[in-house]
Amino acid sequence: MIEKYTMKFFVFFIVAGLIYFVMILFYGMPLHDFNLWRLNMLYGNVEEYHPKNSKMLIKKKYLGGPDEHSSQQCNYVVGEIRSSTFG
């Protein structure tokens, strides 16, 4: 009986691992996308530090590094370009 469940668990683990590996090959690392999404959500916390009369011109988010999926470095960037009058 234990052997039956052990075999099912082993097959499930192998199939899930293969699906995850294929997903990484074709889509990229899902953890990186989650981290970028989280950083984008937390970026709203800095809104209170913007000048009151400023207007957002561009909001940009970027996920990448020096190479496509082959470098050991990953950059997460979230930012805004704003316009404001002095005074």
N, C-alpha and C positions, 0 to 999 in steps of 0.2 A: 504494500500500500504506500509506504514512504517512497519507494522507488518510482511509483507512478507520478506522484506530486513533484518529486525531484526532477524527473524528466520534463514535465510540463513547465516548471520554473526555468530550467535550462534552455528549453526551446524558446520560451517567451523572452528570456534575457538576450539570446542570440538574435532573434528577429528584431527586438527593440533596438539593439545596438546597431544592426545593419541599417535600419530605417534612420536612426540618428546620424550615422556616418554619411548616408546618401544625402540627407537634408543639409549637412554641413558642406558637402561638396558642391551642391547646386544652389544653395541659398546663402550660406555663410553661417557664422556662429550665432545661434539665437540668443545667447547670453549677452552678446554685444548689443544687439538690438534692444533688449530689455534695459540694459544700462543706459543707452542713449535716451530711451523713452523716459526712464526715471529722472535723468538729468534734466530733460526738457520740462518735466512736471515740476521739479524743484526750482527751476529757473524763475518761476513766478514769484518766489519768495523775495527776490531782489527788486521787485517792482516798487516797493516802498522807498527805495533809495534813489529812484529816478527823480529829476526835477519835475515839479508839478505841471509846468507848462510845456513839457516836452512831448513830441509826437513820434511814434514809432514809424520808421521808414521801411526797414527790412528786418525780418527775423529769419535767422539761418540756423540750421542744425546740420552737423557733419559727422560722419562716422567713417574712419579710414586710417590708413597708414601709408608708409612709403611704397608698399607693394600690395597687390591684390591677393589676399588670403594666404600669403606665404611669409610675411614678416612676423617677428615676435613682438611688434609694437602696434598698439591700437590707440587711436586718438578719438576722443569724444569732445565735440565742440558745440556749444549752444550759445548764441549771442544775438544781440540786436544792434542796429544802427539807428540812433535817434537824433532828432533835430530839436534845438531849443534856442531861445533868444538869451543873450547875456543880460544880466541885470536883476 
